[in-house]
Amino acid sequence: MSTLRFKTTINCGGCIKAVTPALNQQVGANNWQVDTANPDKILTIKSTQATASQVVQAVEAAGFEIQPLA
């Protein structure tokens, strides 16, 4: 299982609710979380199948900005 981390603009409960369907479909429920307390709103993905580009595409399709972290 790999861990992917991203800086996002997902900054509140409403934002999380908006992006949940896309992320659940892409990486599965309970395989991701957003740290809204962090100024960079870090999205952490734990998945064996999802690629960074798939996650970026899903989050952007939900209307949010996202950048992979090194």
Secondary structure, DSSP 8 states (H G I E B T S, - for coil): -EEEEEEE---SHHHHHHHHHHHHHHH-TTSEEEETTSTT-EEEEEESS--HHHHHHHHHHTT--EEE--
